[in-house]
Amino acid sequence: MVLWVKDSGIGITKQDYRLVLTPFGQVKSSILKTASVTGLGLPLARSLTEMNGGSLTFTSEVGVGSTFTVRLPKASVTQSDTN
């Protein structure tokens, strides 16, 4: 299963890729000066994905936004009856 999430946010520089995947890692940005962030969203998403045998990757361009991709193996995806 592949899930894509795309945003039109401020973007992430390539040198900050590792930082945003580190728990409590926060990128310094004048745009985010007033934002209240913990730096846990991406590390948590990556950990949960990896715990289920998957992977989380992303690409980003400053001023354009980011695309996040979660890939999960078939064995970890179940189908439920929603009737």
C-alpha positions in Angstrom: 0.0 0.0 0.0 1.3 3.4 -0.9 0.0 6.6 0.7 1.0 10.1 -0.5 0.5 13.3 1.4 1.2 16.5 -0.3 1.3 20.0 1.2 1.9 23.5 0.0 3.7 24.6 3.2 7.1 26.4 3.5 9.1 23.3 2.4 12.2 21.8 3.9 15.8 22.4 2.8 17.8 19.2 1.9 20.2 20.0 4.7 17.3 19.9 7.2 15.9 16.5 6.0 17.7 14.6 8.8 16.8 17.1 11.4 13.0 17.0 10.8 13.1 13.2 11.2 14.8 13.5 14.6 12.5 13.6 17.6 12.1 17.2 18.8 14.1 18.4 15.8 12.9 21.8 14.8 14.0 23.8 11.8 14.7 27.4 12.5 12.6 29.6 10.3 11.4 33.2 10.4 8.1 31.9 9.1 7.7 29.6 12.1 8.8 32.0 14.8 5.3 32.2 16.3 4.2 28.6 15.6 4.0 26.2 18.5 5.6 23.0 17.2 7.1 20.0 19.1 9.0 18.3 16.3 7.4 15.0 16.8 5.0 14.5 13.9 7.4 13.2 11.2 9.5 11.1 13.6 6.4 9.5 15.1 4.9 8.8 11.6 8.2 7.3 10.5 8.5 5.1 13.6 4.9 3.8 13.3 5.4 3.1 9.6 8.7 1.2 10.3 7.1 -0.7 13.1 4.7 -2.1 10.5 7.5 -3.0 8.1 7.1 0.0 5.9 9.0 3.1 5.0 8.4 6.9 5.0 10.2 9.1 2.5 9.7 12.6 1.3 10.8 15.3 -1.1 10.5 18.9 -0.5 11.2 22.3 -2.1 11.4 25.5 -0.1 8.6 27.8 -1.0 6.7 25.1 -2.8 5.9 22.4 -0.3 6.5 18.7 0.4 5.3 15.3 -0.7 5.5 12.5 1.9 5.2 8.8 0.9 4.4 6.0 3.2 4.9 2.5 1.9 3.5 -0.5 3.8 3.9 -4.2 2.9 0.8 -6.1 2.0 1.1 -8.2 5.1 0.6 -5.2 7.4 -2.5 -3.9 5.6 -5.8 -5.5 6.5 -9.2 -5.0 4.9 -12.1 -4.4 7.1 -15.8 -4.8 6.4 -17.4 -1.4 6.8 -21.0 -2.5 6.3 
